[in-house]
Amino acid sequence: MDSLDDETKGRIEEIIAPEFLDKDAITNLLPENAIHQGIAALPSPLPDYSLEDLPDADDPAVIVVAILDQVTDPHNVGAILRSAAAFNVKALIVPDRHSPPMTGVLAKSASGALELVPVIRVGNLSRAMDQLAGRGFWRIGLDGHADREPEAAAAGIEKVAIVLGSEGKGLRHLTAEKCDLLAKLPMSGDIESLNVSNAAAIAFYELARQRKAP
């Protein structure tokens, strides 16, 4: 920041209240290996959302939300948020445990979607899935052994919660049992599975396409 001229510093001060530090001091304030190029910002925290913020069974709105079952890689969660924003998925529901914090790494992978798609953290994923059912959501889990594809599974359903499993093991048994339906992606069979963020993007696209069909 010391290399900025007076005019640039003045413009910054019109927007924010800056504190000028040397590069080493900024490095010490940030997580290990964070790339900052001599500037960092302390933003206001994101809003806290809950399941009560979603439409209930009596609301006529057509809505898709996503549930992540122990997806722990922040790059994957960020990429899923980006796809959610692109395909009008209204919220991302994650467990408090076994999910990454909303750090700069995740935000960078999300490319702005962290501010667009509400992230709802829940203490108990199984209980949250029951609450979603009570609010009129059909819970559709992605599973490679299912006998239908997401578009067909969600046909005629107004409120969909698409459930995605972890990077390695997929859906846990208890989570799969909580789903109303299971669906698989339209894959050739030459590859057994996709990265969870790629699978999410395809599932979101299939659901969005179905809702736009005449």
SEDRENTOR-593865 format. One record per residue (C-alpha): residue number from 0; chain; residue in three letters; x, y, z. Coordinates in Angstrom, 1 decimal, padded with zeros to 4 digits. Example, Ala and Ser with C-alpha at 12.3 -4.5 7.8 and 13.67 -1.06 7.14 Angstrom:
BEGIN
> resi,chain,resn,u,v,w
> 0,A,ALA,012.3,-004.5,007.8
> 1,A,SER,013.7,-001.1,007.1
END
This chain:
BEGIN
> resi,chain,resn,u,v,w
> 0,A,MET,000.0,000.0,000.0
> 1,A,ASP,003.0,002.4,000.6
> 2,A,SER,003.6,002.4,-003.2
> 3,A,LEU,000.2,004.0,-003.9
> 4,A,ASP,000.1,007.7,-004.9
> 5,A,ASP,-001.9,010.3,-002.9
> 6,A,GLU,-004.7,010.5,-005.5
> 7,A,THR,-005.3,006.7,-005.4
> 8,A,LYS,-005.2,006.7,-001.6
> 9,A,GLY,-007.7,009.5,-001.6
> 10,A,ARG,-010.1,007.6,-003.8
> 11,A,ILE,-009.8,004.5,-001.6
> 12,A,GLU,-010.6,006.6,001.5
> 13,A,GLU,-013.9,007.8,-000.2
> 14,A,ILE,-015.1,004.2,-000.3
> 15,A,ILE,-013.6,002.5,002.8
> 16,A,ALA,-011.7,003.4,005.9
> 17,A,PRO,-008.3,002.0,005.1
> 18,A,GLU,-005.5,001.1,007.4
> 19,A,PHE,-002.1,001.3,005.7
> 20,A,LEU,000.3,-001.6,006.6
> 21,A,ASP,003.4,-003.0,005.1
> 22,A,LYS,003.2,-006.2,003.1
> 23,A,ASP,004.6,-008.4,005.9
> 24,A,ALA,002.0,-007.1,008.4
> 25,A,ILE,-000.8,-008.0,006.0
> 26,A,THR,000.7,-011.5,005.5
> 27,A,ASN,000.6,-012.1,009.2
> 28,A,LEU,-003.1,-011.2,009.4
> 29,A,LEU,-004.1,-013.6,006.7
> 30,A,PRO,-004.3,-017.5,006.6
> 31,A,GLU,-001.2,-019.3,005.6
> 32,A,ASN,-000.4,-019.2,001.9
> 33,A,ALA,-003.0,-016.6,001.2
> 34,A,ILE,-002.2,-014.5,-001.9
> 35,A,HIS,-002.9,-010.8,-001.2
> 36,A,GLN,-000.6,-008.7,-003.5
> 37,A,GLY,-000.3,-006.1,-000.8
> 38,A,ILE,-004.0,-005.5,-000.2
> 39,A,ALA,-006.7,-007.2,001.9
> 40,A,ALA,-010.2,-006.3,003.0
> 41,A,LEU,-012.2,-007.1,006.1
> 42,A,PRO,-015.8,-007.4,004.8
> 43,A,SER,-019.0,-007.5,006.8
> 44,A,PRO,-020.1,-011.0,007.6
> 45,A,LEU,-022.6,-012.8,005.4
> 46,A,PRO,-026.2,-013.0,006.6
> 47,A,ASP,-027.2,-016.0,008.7
> 48,A,TYR,-029.9,-018.0,006.9
> 49,A,SER,-032.1,-020.8,008.2
> 50,A,LEU,-034.6,-023.3,006.7
> 51,A,GLU,-037.4,-021.0,007.7
> 52,A,ASP,-036.2,-018.6,005.0
> 53,A,LEU,-037.3,-021.1,002.3
> 54,A,PRO,-040.9,-021.3,001.0
> 55,A,ASP,-043.2,-023.7,002.8
> 56,A,ALA,-045.6,-026.3,001.3
> 57,A,ASP,-048.3,-023.7,000.8
> 58,A,ASP,-046.1,-021.3,-001.2
> 59,A,PRO,-046.7,-021.8,-005.0
> 60,A,ALA,-043.1,-020.9,-005.9
> 61,A,VAL,-041.1,-023.3,-007.9
> 62,A,ILE,-037.8,-023.7,-006.2
> 63,A,VAL,-034.6,-025.9,-006.2
> 64,A,VAL,-032.2,-026.1,-003.4
> 65,A,ALA,-029.1,-028.2,-003.0
> 66,A,ILE,-028.0,-030.3,000.0
> 67,A,LEU,-024.3,-031.3,000.5
> 68,A,ASP,-023.7,-034.4,002.5
> 69,A,GLN,-020.2,-034.0,003.9
> 70,A,VAL,-018.6,-032.3,000.9
> 71,A,THR,-015.4,-031.0,002.5
> 72,A,ASP,-013.3,-029.5,-000.3
> 73,A,PRO,-013.7,-025.7,-000.3
> 74,A,HIS,-012.9,-025.6,-004.1
> 75,A,ASN,-015.7,-028.0,-004.7
> 76,A,VAL,-018.2,-026.1,-002.5
> 77,A,GLY,-017.2,-022.9,-004.2
> 78,A,ALA,-017.7,-024.4,-007.7
> 79,A,ILE,-021.1,-025.8,-006.6
> 80,A,LEU,-022.1,-022.3,-005.5
> 81,A,ARG,-021.1,-020.9,-008.8
> 82,A,SER,-023.2,-023.4,-010.7
> 83,A,ALA,-026.1,-022.9,-008.3
> 84,A,ALA,-026.1,-019.1,-009.1
> 85,A,ALA,-025.9,-019.9,-012.8
> 86,A,PHE,-028.9,-022.3,-012.8
> 87,A,ASN,-031.1,-020.5,-010.3
> 88,A,VAL,-030.6,-022.9,-007.3
> 89,A,LYS,-032.0,-020.8,-004.4
> 90,A,ALA,-029.9,-022.1,-001.5
> 91,A,LEU,-027.1,-024.4,-000.5
> 92,A,ILE,-027.7,-026.4,002.7
> 93,A,VAL,-024.6,-027.9,004.5
> 94,A,PRO,-023.9,-029.5,007.9
> 95,A,ASP,-022.1,-027.5,010.5
> 96,A,ARG,-019.6,-030.3,010.8
> 97,A,HIS,-017.8,-031.9,007.8
> 98,A,SER,-018.2,-028.8,005.6
> 99,A,PRO,-015.6,-026.1,004.9
> 100,A,PRO,-015.8,-022.6,006.4
> 101,A,MET,-016.6,-019.7,004.2
> 102,A,THR,-012.9,-018.7,003.6
> 103,A,GLY,-011.2,-016.8,000.8
> 104,A,VAL,-010.3,-020.0,-000.9
> 105,A,LEU,-014.0,-021.0,-001.1
> 106,A,ALA,-015.1,-017.5,-002.1
> 107,A,LYS,-012.5,-017.4,-004.9
> 108,A,SER,-013.8,-020.7,-006.3
> 109,A,ALA,-017.3,-019.3,-006.1
> 110,A,SER,-016.4,-016.3,-008.2
> 111,A,GLY,-019.0,-014.0,-006.6
> 112,A,ALA,-021.7,-016.6,-006.0
> 113,A,LEU,-021.1,-016.7,-002.2
> 114,A,GLU,-022.9,-013.3,-002.1
> 115,A,LEU,-025.7,-014.5,-004.4
> 116,A,VAL,-026.7,-018.0,-003.1
> 117,A,PRO,-027.7,-018.2,000.6
> 118,A,VAL,-025.7,-020.9,002.5
> 119,A,ILE,-027.7,-022.5,005.3
> 120,A,ARG,-025.7,-024.3,007.9
> 121,A,VAL,-027.6,-026.9,010.0
> 122,A,GLY,-026.6,-028.8,013.1
> 123,A,ASN,-028.2,-032.1,012.0
> 124,A,LEU,-028.6,-032.9,008.3
> 125,A,SER,-031.1,-035.7,008.8
> 126,A,ARG,-033.4,-033.5,010.8
> 127,A,ALA,-033.0,-030.7,008.3
> 128,A,MET,-034.1,-033.1,005.5
> 129,A,ASP,-037.2,-034.0,007.6
> 130,A,GLN,-037.9,-030.3,008.0
> 131,A,LEU,-037.6,-029.8,004.2
> 132,A,ALA,-040.1,-032.5,003.6
> 133,A,GLY,-042.5,-030.8,006.0
> 134,A,ARG,-042.1,-027.6,003.9
> 135,A,GLY,-043.1,-029.5,000.7
> 136,A,PHE,-039.7,-030.3,-000.7
> 137,A,TRP,-039.0,-033.6,-002.5
> 138,A,ARG,-035.5,-034.8,-001.7
> 139,A,ILE,-033.8,-036.3,-004.7
> 140,A,GLY,-030.4,-037.9,-004.1
> 141,A,LEU,-027.8,-038.4,-006.8
> 142,A,ASP,-026.7,-042.0,-007.0
> 143,A,GLY,-025.0,-043.8,-009.9
> 144,A,HIS,-027.1,-046.9,-009.3
> 145,A,ALA,-030.5,-045.2,-009.6
> 146,A,ASP,-032.9,-046.1,-012.5
> 147,A,ARG,-033.9,-042.6,-013.6
> 148,A,GLU,-032.3,-039.2,-014.4
> 149,A,PRO,-032.9,-036.0,-012.5
> 150,A,GLU,-035.1,-034.5,-015.1
> 151,A,ALA,-037.5,-037.4,-015.0
> 152,A,ALA,-037.3,-037.8,-011.2
> 153,A,ALA,-038.3,-034.2,-010.7
> 154,A,ALA,-041.1,-034.1,-013.3
> 155,A,GLY,-044.1,-032.3,-011.9
> 156,A,ILE,-042.5,-031.4,-008.6
> 157,A,GLU,-042.5,-027.8,-007.6
> 158,A,LYS,-040.0,-027.9,-004.7
> 159,A,VAL,-036.9,-030.0,-005.2
> 160,A,ALA,-033.9,-030.5,-002.8
> 161,A,ILE,-031.1,-032.2,-004.8
> 162,A,VAL,-028.8,-034.1,-002.5
> 163,A,LEU,-025.1,-034.6,-003.3
> 164,A,GLY,-022.7,-036.9,-001.5
> 165,A,SER,-019.1,-036.5,-000.5
> 166,A,GLU,-016.2,-036.5,-002.9
> 167,A,GLY,-015.1,-040.0,-002.2
> 168,A,LYS,-018.0,-042.1,-000.7
> 169,A,GLY,-021.0,-040.4,-002.2
> 170,A,LEU,-024.2,-040.3,-000.3
> 171,A,ARG,-024.1,-041.8,003.2
> 172,A,HIS,-026.6,-044.7,003.8
> 173,A,LEU,-028.7,-042.7,006.2
> 174,A,THR,-028.8,-039.7,003.9
> 175,A,ALA,-029.9,-041.9,001.0
> 176,A,GLU,-032.7,-043.3,003.1
> 177,A,LYS,-034.0,-039.8,003.8
> 178,A,CYS,-034.4,-039.1,000.1
> 179,A,ASP,-037.7,-039.6,-001.5
> 180,A,LEU,-036.1,-040.5,-004.9
> 181,A,LEU,-032.7,-041.4,-006.2
> 182,A,ALA,-031.5,-040.2,-009.6
> 183,A,LYS,-028.4,-040.7,-011.8
> 184,A,LEU,-026.7,-038.5,-014.3
> 185,A,PRO,-027.0,-039.4,-018.0
> 186,A,MET,-023.4,-040.8,-018.3
> 187,A,SER,-022.0,-043.2,-020.9
> 188,A,GLY,-020.8,-045.8,-018.4
> 189,A,ASP,-017.2,-045.6,-019.4
> 190,A,ILE,-016.5,-043.4,-016.3
> 191,A,GLU,-018.0,-044.5,-012.9
> 192,A,SER,-018.4,-041.1,-011.4
> 193,A,LEU,-017.7,-037.4,-011.7
> 194,A,ASN,-016.2,-034.8,-009.3
> 195,A,VAL,-019.1,-033.6,-007.1
> 196,A,SER,-018.9,-030.1,-008.4
> 197,A,ASN,-019.2,-031.4,-012.0
> 198,A,ALA,-022.1,-033.6,-011.0
> 199,A,ALA,-023.8,-030.7,-009.3
> 200,A,ALA,-023.5,-028.5,-012.4
> 201,A,ILE,-025.1,-031.2,-014.6
> 202,A,ALA,-027.9,-031.9,-012.2
> 203,A,PHE,-028.7,-028.2,-011.8
> 204,A,TYR,-028.7,-027.7,-015.6
> 205,A,GLU,-031.0,-030.7,-016.1
> 206,A,LEU,-033.5,-029.3,-013.5
> 207,A,ALA,-033.3,-025.8,-014.9
> 208,A,ARG,-033.9,-027.1,-018.5
> 209,A,GLN,-037.0,-029.1,-017.3
> 210,A,ARG,-038.5,-026.0,-015.8
> 211,A,LYS,-038.0,-024.0,-019.0
> 212,A,ALA,-039.6,-026.7,-021.2
> 213,A,PRO,-043.0,-025.8,-022.6
END
